[in-house]
Amino acid sequence: MDIAWHGYSCFRITERGHTSVVTDPFGTKKALAKMRLNADLVTVSHDRAGHGVGDIRGQIYVIAGPGEYEVGELFVTGIALHHHDDENDRILDNVAYHFEYPNALNVLHLGALHHLPDPSIFEQLDQVNVLLLPVETALHNGDQLADLINVIEPNYVVPMQPIRQNDADYSLAVDGFLKLMGVSGLEEQDGLRVTPTSLPEQTQVALLRSNHRSS
């Protein structure tokens, strides 16, 4: 399985011979066209109006809500993580997606994550090999974020940048997250390749370099 990051909560997940996925293709039509992303399945976790779903080439399926889905041989569980913003009296929508491939590799994408959910929500999931995690809360809710990761127990954690967060704040959040995880000197990599026989026993952080191209 190969995972590439295209900025914010947009990832491309590919496994040879199986359903390919693009999550949250956010950006201008021009920027998405430059990235030339293609996939069988597109998922949307939040703010569908801001996503360029139609700009992903080859797409056959779109999932934009909670529930259980089968796309070819890929099993997808959408988990509602909506949050009520008391200050502005509005609902902030978010859906996490758990992707299960037939080779027993799986990925959990937490979307926008406007708040840290009760960890018990994820206790019924099978082993999570790769957790795609917004790290904004690392600066303010480090202990809760650590508890969430401990419950999920992924083999890899991949930080991602919330759309509402600028690059400078994201850099600070990543530094705080790496400190929380007890990691130093970690270098960015172009992508993450995961195989069933190379999974680390202890959770590792994979810091990916964004392939996002601005307009």
LINGI-V289510 format. One record per helix or strand of 3 or more residues. SS is the DSSP state (alpha for helix, beta for strand). FROM is the first residue (numbers start at 1). TO is the last residue. Records with the same first field share a line. If there is no record, write none. Layout:
SS: FROM-TO + FROM-TO
//
This chain:
beta: 2-5 + 11-14 + 21-23 + 41-43 + 61-63 + 67-71 + 74-80 + 83-85 + 90-92 + 95-100 + 106-109 + 130-134 + 156-160
alpha: 29-35 + 48-50 + 53-55 + 119-122 + 136-139 + 142-152 + 167-180
//
